[in-house]
């Protein structure tokens, strides 16, 4: 089913782009020649878990902190990430991974696109240059993605980036030449994210108190996203009256066309609620712009972002803040899928906005890092951990997993525990020092028993004691004018009654 879904997603993506993927040269061309060098120029790296060995330049340092996901080699002039894909057919993986670049939706300049044979293996090369980014140091705008096909379902990707094309031409041919697969063996390494000594910026006393409460409270509470609030609080108040429950946390969205958030924050606080403010850096009224990560990191939106930060600072009260959530989903224009397959650019964007907030005095903000529970596409170069900006920049870790139902082909009904048992176990191990909240979730009614799903959620949420807040997303995803994913809490009297009955566990 996953393979079918990947193929369908690839076709839909290309059709939507209105163009076809550029094919590699039909005649097999030799790879760039390997320049002879002294033997002491290289050092050897063996990765038995991923199953490969290679030689790499002596000036590079190996980083195995995320070796369960990728191997990283870096110097002052270049970086190389090495990934392995064992689940997806090679050409499906390669075509889907590179579709935005070759279709022109990822606004880069293709330099080279060929295929060749080396050591009896099919090797696909794609080289490109993205726009220069003044807010990234050091900026490495030249890329080469080398896909080495070993078997139908075994592909290695060496993703290079460098300051100059000359540096790329120097290191790519030799490293590809000296790359050899090995039989994978050994248990998967445990991921241990580096800890920070402290926070990158100071917090107000009130914000520190809220953070401590979220980290230590034994009482779980509920929040809500209600699209009409705070402009019109009627629907929210009516729902609360029916449930006899007050939603302390309210999820708010903003983007480049929604205006400054100050008034909405003030209205939310006036009702005694804590805002969970989300900024998604795109312009829905102007159409999706897939260059937005490049634009942000080139300073194009600085004036707007600084005014936004000043608005948040002037609000003064503590709030939770999410930046570009679900970044590991290709439905988000700020995903690495649309920006050179380079998740580090999201990290650069996150840290850059963090600095802007600090410079504008927004020290009342608790920063929430919030990927989707599943990465789409589910390839290692898109793994959610590659988007982690670091302990010093994250106050709270957000969990998001929806039961999307079965409206669309290829989707499957997922129970609450089916989603959150593995997600909680993973985050509990990865982030034992960070508060956890479910920043948004819900169940569709198409494809199963939504009432039973709500009952399962209400009964089992206490099994995850480190989750202090759970926020229900009370709206729908539409297919045209048809509500495809019906997430309304009060969709029927029965769904409302199931939730109200379950609230007895949280009073």
C-alpha positions as CSV (number, residue, x, y, z in Angstrom):
1,X,0.0,0.0,0.0
2,X,2.9,2.4,0.8
3,X,4.5,1.8,-2.5
4,X,1.2,2.4,-4.3
5,X,0.7,5.6,-2.4
6,X,4.2,6.8,-3.2
7,X,3.6,6.2,-6.9
8,X,0.2,8.0,-6.8
9,X,1.7,11.0,-4.9
10,X,4.5,11.3,-7.4
11,X,2.1,11.3,-10.3
12,X,-0.2,13.8,-8.7
13,X,2.8,16.1,-7.8
14,X,4.0,16.1,-11.3
15,X,0.6,16.6,-12.9
16,X,0.0,19.5,-10.5
17,X,3.3,21.0,-11.6
18,X,2.1,21.1,-15.2
19,X,5.4,19.7,-16.5
20,X,7.3,16.5,-16.8
21,X,10.5,15.4,-15.0
22,X,13.6,16.0,-17.0
23,X,15.0,12.6,-18.1
24,X,18.7,11.9,-17.6
25,X,20.8,11.5,-20.7
26,X,19.5,8.5,-22.7
27,X,23.1,7.5,-23.6
28,X,25.0,6.4,-20.6
29,X,27.8,8.9,-19.9
30,X,30.9,8.3,-17.8
31,X,30.9,9.8,-14.3
32,X,33.2,12.7,-13.7
33,X,36.8,11.4,-13.7
34,X,38.6,10.7,-10.5
35,X,41.6,12.9,-10.0
36,X,44.6,10.9,-8.8
37,X,45.7,12.0,-5.4
38,X,48.1,10.9,-2.7
39,X,46.9,7.9,-0.7
40,X,47.2,9.9,2.6
41,X,44.5,12.3,1.3
42,X,41.8,10.0,2.3
43,X,40.6,8.4,5.5
44,X,38.2,5.4,5.7
45,X,34.7,5.2,7.3
46,X,32.8,1.9,7.8
47,X,29.1,1.9,8.7
48,X,28.1,-1.6,9.4
49,X,24.6,-0.7,10.4
50,X,23.8,1.2,7.1
51,X,26.0,-1.2,5.2
52,X,28.8,0.8,3.4
53,X,32.4,1.8,3.4
54,X,34.0,4.8,1.8
55,X,37.0,7.0,1.7
56,X,36.7,10.7,2.3
57,X,39.0,13.7,2.5
58,X,41.1,14.1,5.6
59,X,39.9,17.6,6.2
60,X,36.4,16.3,6.8
61,X,35.0,15.3,10.2
62,X,32.5,12.4,10.6
63,X,29.4,13.0,12.7
64,X,27.5,9.8,13.6
65,X,25.1,11.4,16.2
66,X,22.2,10.5,13.9
67,X,23.7,7.4,12.4
68,X,20.4,5.6,12.6
69,X,19.2,8.1,10.0
70,X,22.3,9.4,8.1
71,X,26.1,9.7,8.3
72,X,27.4,13.2,8.0
73,X,30.8,14.3,6.9
74,X,31.7,18.0,7.0
75,X,34.5,20.5,6.5
76,X,34.5,24.3,6.2
77,X,34.0,24.1,2.5
78,X,31.5,21.1,2.0
79,X,29.2,18.6,3.6
80,X,28.1,15.1,2.7
81,X,25.1,13.2,4.0
82,X,24.8,9.5,3.3
83,X,21.4,7.8,3.3
84,X,20.1,4.3,2.5
85,X,16.7,3.4,1.2
86,X,15.6,-0.2,1.5
87,X,11.8,-0.1,1.3
88,X,11.0,1.7,-2.0
89,X,11.9,0.6,-5.5
90,X,14.9,2.4,-6.7
91,X,13.4,4.4,-9.6
92,X,10.3,5.3,-7.6
93,X,12.6,6.6,-4.8
94,X,14.9,8.5,-7.2
95,X,12.1,10.0,-9.3
96,X,10.0,11.1,-6.4
97,X,12.9,12.6,-4.5
98,X,14.1,14.7,-7.4
99,X,10.8,15.7,-8.9
100,X,10.6,19.2,-7.5
101,X,14.1,20.0,-8.8
102,X,13.6,18.6,-12.2
103,X,10.1,20.0,-12.7
104,X,11.2,23.5,-11.9
105,X,9.0,23.9,-8.8
106,X,12.1,24.0,-6.6
107,X,13.6,27.2,-8.0
108,X,17.2,26.0,-8.6
109,X,19.4,25.8,-11.6
110,X,20.2,22.2,-12.8
111,X,23.8,21.8,-13.7
112,X,24.1,18.2,-14.5
113,X,21.7,15.3,-14.8
114,X,23.1,12.0,-16.0
115,X,23.3,8.3,-15.4
116,X,26.2,5.9,-15.7
117,X,27.7,2.6,-14.6
118,X,30.4,2.3,-12.0
119,X,31.6,-1.0,-10.5
120,X,28.7,-2.6,-12.3
121,X,26.2,-0.4,-10.5
122,X,23.7,2.1,-11.9
123,X,24.6,5.6,-10.7
124,X,22.2,8.6,-11.1
125,X,23.7,12.0,-10.8
126,X,21.8,15.3,-10.3
127,X,23.8,18.5,-9.7
128,X,22.2,21.9,-9.1
129,X,22.7,25.4,-7.7
130,X,20.1,27.0,-5.4
131,X,19.9,30.8,-4.7
132,X,22.6,32.3,-2.5
133,X,21.3,32.8,1.1
134,X,22.7,35.8,3.0
135,X,21.3,34.6,6.4
136,X,23.1,31.2,6.2
137,X,26.7,30.9,7.4
138,X,28.6,29.2,5.8
139,X,26.4,29.3,2.7
140,X,26.8,26.2,0.5
141,X,24.6,26.7,-2.6
142,X,26.0,24.0,-4.8
143,X,24.6,20.4,-4.6
144,X,25.1,17.0,-6.0
145,X,22.7,14.1,-5.3
146,X,24.3,10.8,-6.2
147,X,22.0,7.7,-6.1
148,X,23.7,4.4,-6.3
149,X,21.4,1.5,-7.1
150,X,22.6,-1.8,-5.6
151,X,19.4,-3.8,-5.9
152,X,15.8,-3.1,-6.9
153,X,15.0,-2.1,-3.3
154,X,18.4,-0.9,-2.2
155,X,19.6,2.6,-3.0
156,X,22.3,4.7,-1.4
157,X,22.2,8.4,-1.7
158,X,25.2,10.7,-1.2
159,X,23.9,14.2,-0.9
160,X,26.8,16.7,-1.3
161,X,26.8,20.5,-0.8
162,X,29.6,22.9,-1.2
163,X,30.6,26.6,-1.2
164,X,31.8,26.4,-4.8
165,X,31.2,24.3,-7.8
166,X,35.0,23.7,-8.0
167,X,34.9,22.2,-4.5
168,X,32.0,19.9,-5.5
169,X,33.9,18.8,-8.6
170,X,36.9,18.0,-6.4
171,X,35.2,15.8,-3.8
172,X,32.3,14.1,-5.6
173,X,34.0,11.8,-8.2
174,X,36.5,10.3,-5.7
175,X,34.0,9.7,-2.9
176,X,31.6,8.1,-5.3
177,X,34.4,6.0,-6.8
178,X,35.5,4.8,-3.3
179,X,32.0,4.1,-2.0
180,X,31.3,0.4,-1.6
181,X,28.3,-1.4,-0.1
182,X,28.7,-3.9,2.7
183,X,26.3,-6.5,4.2
184,X,24.3,-4.6,6.8
185,X,24.7,-6.1,10.2
186,X,24.3,-5.2,13.8
187,X,21.4,-3.6,15.7
188,X,20.2,-0.2,14.8
189,X,22.1,2.5,16.8
190,X,20.4,4.4,19.5
191,X,19.8,8.0,18.7
192,X,21.0,10.4,21.4
193,X,20.4,14.0,20.5
194,X,23.1,16.4,21.8
195,X,22.0,18.3,25.0
196,X,22.4,22.0,25.4
197,X,23.7,23.6,28.6
198,X,20.9,26.2,28.6
199,X,18.4,28.1,26.5
200,X,19.7,30.3,23.6
201,X,17.7,33.4,24.9
202,X,16.2,34.5,28.2
203,X,12.6,34.1,29.3
204,X,10.3,36.2,31.4
205,X,9.5,35.0,34.9
206,X,5.9,34.2,33.9
207,X,7.0,32.2,30.8
208,X,9.4,30.2,32.9
209,X,6.6,29.5,35.3
210,X,4.4,28.2,32.5
211,X,7.2,26.0,31.1
212,X,7.8,24.5,34.6
213,X,4.0,23.8,34.9
214,X,3.9,22.0,31.6
215,X,7.0,20.0,32.6
216,X,5.8,19.0,36.1
217,X,2.0,18.9,36.2
218,X,0.2,15.7,36.8
219,X,-3.0,17.1,35.4
220,X,-3.7,16.7,31.7
221,X,-5.8,19.4,30.1
222,X,-7.4,20.0,26.7
223,X,-7.1,22.7,24.1
224,X,-9.0,23.4,20.9
225,X,-8.6,24.8,17.5
226,X,-11.9,26.5,16.5
227,X,-11.5,28.4,13.2
228,X,-14.0,31.1,14.0
229,X,-12.3,32.1,17.3
230,X,-11.4,34.8,18.3
231,X,-13.1,36.8,15.6
232,X,-16.4,35.3,16.6
233,X,-16.3,33.4,19.9
234,X,-19.9,32.2,19.6
235,X,-19.2,28.7,18.3
236,X,-16.5,28.1,20.9
237,X,-18.7,29.2,23.8
238,X,-21.6,27.1,22.5
239,X,-19.4,24.0,22.3
240,X,-18.0,24.6,25.8
241,X,-21.5,25.0,27.2
242,X,-22.5,21.6,25.7
243,X,-19.4,20.0,27.1
244,X,-19.4,21.9,30.4
245,X,-15.7,22.3,29.9
246,X,-13.3,25.3,29.5
247,X,-10.6,25.0,26.9
248,X,-7.5,26.6,28.5
249,X,-5.3,26.4,25.4
250,X,-6.4,27.8,22.0
251,X,-4.6,27.1,18.8
252,X,-4.2,30.1,16.5
253,X,-2.8,30.2,12.9
254,X,-1.0,33.0,11.1
255,X,0.8,33.5,7.8
256,X,2.1,36.2,5.6
257,X,-1.4,37.4,4.6
258,X,-3.2,37.1,8.0
259,X,-1.9,40.3,9.5
260,X,-0.2,40.8,12.8
261,X,-1.3,38.6,15.7
262,X,-1.5,41.1,18.5
263,X,-5.3,41.6,18.6
264,X,-6.0,37.9,18.4
265,X,-3.6,37.2,21.2
266,X,-5.2,39.9,23.3
267,X,-8.7,38.6,22.7
268,X,-7.6,35.0,23.6
269,X,-5.9,36.2,26.8
270,X,-8.9,38.3,27.8
271,X,-11.0,35.1,28.0
272,X,-8.4,33.6,30.3
273,X,-6.9,31.3,27.7
274,X,-3.3,30.6,26.7
275,X,-2.5,31.1,23.0
276,X,-0.7,28.4,21.0
277,X,0.3,30.7,18.1
278,X,1.4,29.1,14.8
279,X,3.3,30.9,12.1
280,X,3.4,29.2,8.6
281,X,5.5,31.3,6.3
282,X,3.5,31.2,3.1
283,X,0.8,33.3,1.4
284,X,-2.3,31.1,0.7
285,X,-4.2,34.0,-0.8
286,X,-1.4,34.5,-3.3
287,X,-0.9,30.9,-4.1
288,X,1.8,28.5,-2.9
289,X,5.3,29.8,-3.4
290,X,7.9,27.0,-3.2
291,X,10.8,29.5,-2.9
292,X,9.7,30.6,0.5
293,X,12.6,29.0,2.4
294,X,15.1,30.6,0.1
295,X,13.2,33.9,0.3
296,X,13.2,33.9,4.1
297,X,16.9,33.1,4.4
298,X,17.8,35.8,1.9
299,X,16.2,38.4,4.1
300,X,13.2,39.1,1.9
301,X,10.7,38.9,4.7
302,X,12.8,40.6,7.5
303,X,10.7,43.7,7.9
304,X,7.5,41.6,8.2
305,X,9.0,39.1,10.6
306,X,10.4,41.8,12.9
307,X,7.0,43.5,13.1
308,X,5.5,40.2,13.9
309,X,8.0,39.6,16.7
310,X,7.3,43.1,18.1
311,X,3.6,42.3,18.1
312,X,4.3,39.2,20.1
313,X,6.6,41.0,22.5
314,X,4.0,43.8,23.1
315,X,1.4,41.1,24.0
316,X,3.7,40.4,27.0
317,X,2.0,37.4,28.4
318,X,3.3,33.9,28.0
319,X,2.4,32.0,24.9
320,X,3.4,28.9,23.1
321,X,4.8,29.4,19.6
322,X,5.1,26.9,16.7
323,X,7.1,27.8,13.6
324,X,6.3,26.0,10.3
325,X,4.8,22.8,11.9
326,X,4.7,19.4,10.0
327,X,7.8,20.5,8.1
328,X,8.6,16.8,7.3
329,X,5.4,16.6,5.2
330,X,5.6,17.4,1.5
331,X,2.2,19.0,1.7
332,X,4.1,21.9,3.4
333,X,5.8,24.4,1.0
334,X,8.6,24.8,3.6
335,X,9.5,21.1,3.7
336,X,12.9,20.1,2.5
337,X,11.1,18.3,-0.4
338,X,10.7,21.8,-1.9
339,X,14.1,23.2,-1.0
340,X,17.0,21.1,-2.3
341,X,16.2,18.0,-0.2
342,X,18.1,19.9,2.6
343,X,16.4,19.8,6.0
344,X,19.2,21.9,7.5
345,X,17.6,24.9,5.7
346,X,14.6,24.5,8.0
347,X,16.9,24.5,11.0
348,X,18.6,27.7,9.7
349,X,15.1,29.3,9.2
350,X,14.0,28.3,12.7
351,X,17.1,29.6,14.4
352,X,17.1,32.8,12.3
353,X,13.5,33.6,13.4
354,X,14.5,32.7,17.0
355,X,17.2,35.3,16.8
356,X,14.8,37.9,15.4
357,X,12.4,37.3,18.3
358,X,15.2,37.7,20.8
359,X,16.4,40.9,19.2
360,X,12.9,42.3,19.3
361,X,12.3,41.5,22.9
362,X,9.9,38.6,22.5
363,X,11.0,36.8,25.7
364,X,7.5,35.7,26.6
365,X,7.5,32.9,24.0
366,X,7.9,29.2,24.6
367,X,9.1,27.6,21.3
368,X,7.4,24.4,20.2
369,X,9.0,22.1,17.7
370,X,6.3,20.1,16.0
371,X,6.9,17.6,13.1
372,X,4.2,15.2,11.8
373,X,4.2,11.7,13.3
374,X,5.1,10.3,9.8
375,X,7.5,11.8,7.4
376,X,6.2,12.0,3.8
377,X,8.0,11.1,1.6
378,X,9.2,8.4,4.1
379,X,12.8,8.6,3.0
380,X,15.8,9.1,5.3
381,X,16.7,12.5,3.9
382,X,13.3,13.7,5.1
383,X,13.4,12.2,8.6
384,X,12.0,14.5,11.2
385,X,15.1,14.4,13.4
386,X,17.1,16.2,10.6
387,X,14.7,19.1,11.2
388,X,15.5,19.4,14.9
389,X,17.0,22.8,15.6
390,X,18.7,21.8,18.8
391,X,18.0,21.8,22.5
392,X,18.9,25.5,23.0
393,X,16.1,26.5,20.6
394,X,13.3,24.2,21.7
395,X,11.3,24.5,24.9
396,X,8.5,22.1,24.1
397,X,8.1,19.1,21.8
398,X,4.8,18.8,19.9
399,X,3.2,15.6,18.9
400,X,0.8,15.5,15.9
401,X,-0.8,12.3,14.5
402,X,-4.2,12.3,12.9
403,X,-6.5,9.5,12.0
404,X,-7.1,10.8,8.5
405,X,-9.6,8.1,7.6
406,X,-10.1,6.6,4.2
407,X,-11.5,9.3,2.0
408,X,-8.5,9.4,-0.3
409,X,-7.1,6.2,-2.0
410,X,-4.2,4.6,-0.2
411,X,-5.1,6.0,3.3
412,X,-5.9,3.7,6.2
413,X,-7.9,4.0,9.3
414,X,-5.6,4.4,12.3
415,X,-6.7,3.9,15.9
416,X,-5.6,6.3,18.7
417,X,-3.2,3.9,20.3
418,X,-1.9,2.7,16.9
419,X,-0.8,6.3,16.4
420,X,0.3,7.4,19.8
421,X,1.8,4.3,21.5
422,X,4.8,4.3,19.2
423,X,5.0,8.1,18.9
424,X,4.9,8.6,22.6
425,X,7.5,5.9,23.3
426,X,9.8,7.4,20.7
427,X,9.5,11.0,22.0
428,X,9.7,9.9,25.6
429,X,13.1,8.3,24.8
430,X,14.4,11.1,22.5
431,X,13.3,14.1,24.7
432,X,13.2,13.0,28.3
433,X,14.1,16.6,29.3
434,X,11.4,18.4,27.3
435,X,7.7,18.9,28.1
436,X,5.4,17.1,25.6
437,X,2.1,18.3,24.3
438,X,-0.3,17.1,21.5
439,X,-0.4,20.3,19.5
440,X,-3.2,19.2,17.2
441,X,-5.0,15.9,16.4
442,X,-8.4,14.5,15.6
443,X,-10.2,11.7,13.9
444,X,-12.1,11.6,10.6
445,X,-15.5,9.9,10.4
446,X,-14.9,8.5,6.9
447,X,-13.8,4.9,7.1
448,X,-14.5,3.8,10.6
449,X,-16.2,4.4,13.9
450,X,-15.4,7.9,15.1
451,X,-17.3,7.5,18.4
452,X,-15.2,4.5,19.3
453,X,-12.0,6.3,18.3
454,X,-12.9,9.2,20.6
455,X,-13.6,6.8,23.5
456,X,-10.3,5.1,22.9
457,X,-8.5,8.5,22.9
458,X,-10.2,9.7,26.1
459,X,-9.5,6.4,27.9
460,X,-5.9,6.1,26.9
461,X,-4.4,9.6,27.0
462,X,-3.7,9.2,30.7
463,X,-1.4,6.3,29.7
464,X,1.0,9.0,28.4
465,X,1.7,11.0,31.6
466,X,4.3,13.3,30.1
467,X,1.7,14.8,27.7
468,X,0.3,17.7,29.6
469,X,-1.9,19.2,26.9
470,X,-3.9,17.7,24.0
471,X,-5.5,20.0,21.4
472,X,-8.4,18.8,19.3
473,X,-8.4,20.3,15.7
474,X,-12.1,21.1,15.4
475,X,-12.5,21.7,11.6
476,X,-12.2,19.8,8.3
477,X,-10.0,19.3,5.3
478,X,-11.9,19.9,2.2
479,X,-11.7,18.3,-1.3
480,X,-13.2,21.2,-3.2
481,X,-16.4,22.0,-1.3
482,X,-16.6,18.4,0.1
483,X,-15.4,17.8,3.6
484,X,-13.0,15.0,3.0
485,X,-11.6,14.7,6.5
486,X,-14.3,15.5,9.0
487,X,-12.5,16.3,12.2
488,X,-15.4,18.2,13.9
489,X,-15.7,17.3,17.5
490,X,-19.4,17.9,17.4
491,X,-20.0,16.3,14.0
492,X,-22.9,14.3,15.5
493,X,-24.6,14.2,18.9
494,X,-22.9,10.8,19.4
495,X,-19.3,12.2,18.9
496,X,-20.0,15.1,21.2
497,X,-21.4,12.8,23.9
498,X,-18.4,10.5,23.6
499,X,-16.0,13.4,24.2
500,X,-18.1,14.9,27.0
501,X,-18.3,11.5,28.8
502,X,-14.5,11.1,28.5
503,X,-13.8,14.5,30.0
504,X,-14.7,13.0,33.4
505,X,-11.1,11.6,33.4
506,X,-9.7,15.2,33.2
507,X,-11.6,17.3,35.7
